[in-house]
Amino acid sequence: MKIFDSHCHLDDQVYDKDRSEVLDRARKAGVVAMMTVGTDTSSSRKAVRLAEEFPDCHASVGIHPHDAKDCSDAVLEELKELVHHQKVRAWGEIGLDFNRMYSPRAIQEQWFVRQLELAQEMNLPLIFHERDSNGRFFDLLRGHAGPGMKGVIHCFSGSPYDLDRYLSFGLFVGITGILTMKERGADLRQMIKTAPVERLLVETDAPYLTPAPEKNRTRRNEPSFVRTVLLKLADVRGENPEILAATIWKNTCQLYDIPDEGLSSL
């Protein structure tokens, strides 16, 4: 199988001592491509450096809703410069998080809309974070998303109604290790059985959300564990893992506009 971890945070300092070994384990598990996702200026810069250093890594840039309070026009200008790098394939992680409220609601909305519009101007797919926005996320998408917008709702764990609305916007849906968790993942396992396969991606969100089997021996998630997510997804849907892996690989390359032939030699 050839697997793409569509969302991870390899820039995190928890990998500073063994990042190369982490990537080696990913390759041995069949994870031959990874998207390292930016959440602020520092992590976005580091994501680009990692993509330069490691051929199987790609990068996104963006300001997470938690960090919206630190955003500015100057910050976005810096991110726009990073976009010129050929390994930057997406804008995000952006969105709304009205659960923890690390940034005021109005500030989150202001910079979410600005980044949404900017990414579309630059013809980049979007990586979305949405938590407890009570429909506001959809209101802003409806008002500011153009007809050609491409994106993924990262770490989906919402309701069937939410899933239908994400799909109605043409979004891909990122499935994490939550799927493997006995209680927390129960509703997700039911919903994802009938979701259109051409809209599914797999991700780790590493170093967070370690899948249940690996969590018994380590708290830190890493890209190699996305294989567990894929196998669980195949089991839940009653599908052949290799066929599902090929479809999800194609989905991810389509979203991030990465030619499959450009990855086949990795």
C-alpha atoms as one frame of an Amber mdcrd trajectory, in Angstrom:
protein
   0.000   0.000   0.000   0.995   3.601  -0.674  -0.383   5.969   1.968  -0.495
   9.780   2.261  -0.737  11.270   5.757  -2.795  14.274   4.709  -2.326  16.257
   7.941   0.478  16.153  10.504   2.659  18.574  12.450   6.208  17.333  11.945
   7.459  20.778  12.915   6.485  20.096  16.533   9.389  20.149  18.967   8.523
  16.641  20.214  10.199  15.372  17.033  13.360  17.466  17.322  15.468  14.611
  18.681  14.351  11.833  16.319  12.569  13.370  13.308  14.596  11.364  10.779
  13.781   8.119  12.586  10.087   9.066  12.658  10.152   9.556   8.895  11.982
   6.266   8.400   9.260   4.443  10.339   6.631   6.143   8.193   8.253   4.929
   4.981   8.509   1.383   6.332   4.767   1.508   7.065   4.008   2.519   3.490
   3.473   6.196   4.331   5.436   7.748   1.501   3.949  11.261   1.528   3.067
  13.636   4.359   1.533  17.103   4.582   3.151  19.168   7.337   0.591  21.784
   8.300   1.343  25.323   9.411  -0.637  26.988  12.195   1.264  30.269  12.612
   4.229  32.043  11.013   6.843  30.026  12.897   5.345  26.610  12.171   4.665
  27.584   8.565   8.303  28.560   8.039   9.444  25.328   9.663   7.017  23.268
   7.566   8.575  24.703   4.418  12.092  23.963   5.675  11.115  20.362   6.409
   9.569  20.009   2.957  12.852  21.235   1.490  14.853  18.751   3.545  12.681
  15.656   3.102  11.415  14.718  -0.393   8.338  12.916   0.957   7.134  15.970
   2.894   4.936  18.786   1.612   3.907  21.951   3.423   0.951  24.208   4.064
   0.955  27.702   5.544  -1.725  29.434   7.564  -2.926  30.936  10.826  -4.943
  28.650  13.102  -8.017  30.157  14.811  -6.247  29.802  18.165  -3.557  32.164
  16.838  -5.865  34.583  15.032  -5.252  37.208  17.722  -1.650  37.459  16.474
  -2.544  37.728  12.784  -2.077  40.890  10.729  -1.684  42.019   7.142   2.090
  41.817   7.612   1.810  38.198   8.784  -0.240  37.274   5.727   2.278  38.986
   3.456   4.991  36.760   4.944   2.880  33.663   4.351   2.253  34.771   0.771
   6.009  34.823   0.213   6.284  31.256   1.525   3.631  30.140  -0.950   6.078
  30.714  -3.795   7.982  27.629  -2.655   7.088  24.680  -4.904   6.542  22.324
  -1.949   3.763  24.517  -0.474   0.571  22.819  -1.661  -2.169  24.239   0.588
  -3.275  27.090   2.846  -4.214  26.172   6.373  -4.916  25.227   9.057  -7.556
  27.946   9.215 -11.091  28.165  10.515 -13.153  28.757  13.637 -12.868  27.312
  17.141 -15.526  28.569  19.529 -14.748  25.831  22.057 -11.511  27.002  23.616
 -11.710  30.629  22.504  -7.980  31.330  22.536  -8.796  34.197  20.173 -11.941
  36.361  20.284 -14.742  35.306  17.980 -14.724  38.492  15.880 -10.953  38.221
  15.367 -11.243  34.564  14.358 -13.903  35.416  11.812 -11.973  38.380  10.412
  -8.818  36.424   9.653 -10.647  33.282   8.606 -12.442  35.215   5.864  -9.271
  37.032   4.816  -7.290  33.797   4.542 -10.153  32.028   2.783 -10.242  34.740
   0.137  -6.474  34.974  -0.133  -6.016  31.245  -0.656  -8.578  31.268  -3.431
  -6.832  34.215  -5.074  -3.634  32.148  -5.016  -5.450  29.029  -6.261  -4.537
  26.948  -3.218  -6.685  24.274  -1.551  -7.671  24.937   2.042  -7.233  22.944
   5.237 -10.119  23.784   7.574 -10.450  23.568  11.358 -13.989  23.856  12.708
 -15.141  23.283  16.262 -18.392  24.332  17.924 -19.019  27.247  15.558 -22.791
  26.575  15.630 -23.214  27.065  11.895 -21.072  30.193  11.605 -18.388  28.295
   9.670 -20.950  27.418   6.998 -22.315  30.975   6.931 -18.864  32.361   6.177
 -18.112  29.681   3.600 -21.392  30.408   1.862 -20.557  34.114   1.729 -16.900
  33.918   0.730 -16.146  30.605  -0.989 -15.876  30.754  -4.757 -17.128  28.034
  -7.116 -13.648  26.579  -7.600 -12.774  26.253  -3.918 -11.112  22.995  -2.848
 -10.567  22.004   0.744 -10.630  19.419   3.495 -12.337  19.507   6.871  -9.526
  18.356   9.118 -10.185  15.813  11.871 -13.870  15.286  11.219 -15.837  14.165
  14.273 -19.105  16.047  13.905 -22.716  14.995  13.365 -24.373  13.431  10.302
 -25.843  16.883   9.604 -22.361  18.437   9.697 -21.040  15.739   7.382 -23.775
  16.395   4.850 -23.074  20.127   4.918 -19.316  19.668   4.468 -19.949  17.372
   1.527 -22.426  19.844   0.033 -19.579  22.358  -0.197 -17.502  19.769  -2.062
 -15.056  19.355   0.809 -12.935  16.318   1.502 -13.197  14.804   4.991 -10.082
  13.971   7.020 -10.333  10.862   9.224  -7.998  10.556  12.223  -7.247   8.057
  14.972 -10.549   9.039  16.607 -12.007   6.336  14.351 -10.156   3.683  16.385
 -11.302   4.896  19.820 -13.971   2.671  21.392 -16.279   5.311  22.850 -15.171
   8.581  21.256 -15.170   7.058  17.775 -18.462   5.142  17.949 -20.596   7.748
  16.153 -17.873   8.403  13.592 -17.668   4.706  12.716 -21.388   4.685  11.968
 -21.329   7.852   9.867 -18.290   6.997   7.823 -19.676   3.670   6.623 -21.686
   5.322   3.881 -19.698   8.517   3.217 -18.630   8.808  -0.437 -15.202   7.207
  -0.735 -14.074   9.803  -3.266 -14.289  12.424  -0.504 -12.261  10.629   2.181
  -8.695  11.298   3.346  -6.722   9.780   6.222  -4.549  11.762   8.612  -2.792
  11.525  11.941  -2.766  15.131  13.208   0.489  13.911  14.757   1.708  14.353
  17.435  -1.929  14.433  18.614  -4.788  11.882  18.454  -2.737   8.696  18.681
  -4.825   5.725  17.439  -6.065   3.318  20.105  -3.700   0.385  19.382  -0.556
   2.545  19.492  -1.797   4.580  22.449  -1.233   1.550  24.647   2.522   1.997
  24.244   3.102   5.669  23.366   1.322   8.972  23.795   3.041  10.625  20.835
   1.389  10.103  17.484   3.480   9.918  14.305   2.807   9.531  10.566   3.470
   5.776  10.475   0.316   5.307  12.590  -1.901   6.587   9.769  -1.719   3.026
   8.447  -3.781   1.956  11.481  -6.404   4.591  10.617  -6.576   3.369   7.036
  -6.932  -0.285   8.051  -9.660   0.581  10.554 -11.466   2.619   7.923 -11.348
  -0.317   5.509 -12.675  -2.630   8.230 -15.531  -0.294   9.160 -16.555   0.131
   5.533 -16.051  -3.537   4.638 -13.628  -2.674   1.850 -10.360  -4.109   0.591
  -7.577  -2.103   2.301  -5.353  -1.965  -0.773  -8.166  -0.728  -3.006  -9.223
   1.827  -0.395  -5.619   2.975   0.047  -5.282   3.550  -3.701  -8.493   5.586
  -3.786  -7.517   7.730  -0.804  -4.051   8.267  -2.263  -5.691   9.548  -5.457
  -8.060  11.769  -3.440  -5.178  13.362  -1.540  -3.100  14.019  -4.637  -6.174
  15.537  -6.274  -6.828  17.876  -3.343  -3.244  19.072  -3.054  -2.694  19.146
  -6.829   0.315  16.841  -6.597   0.966  14.684  -9.691   0.892  11.006  -8.684
   3.882  10.295 -10.903   5.842  12.867  -8.937   5.427  10.761  -5.798   5.685
   7.258  -7.194   9.469   7.197  -6.961   9.621   8.232  -3.291
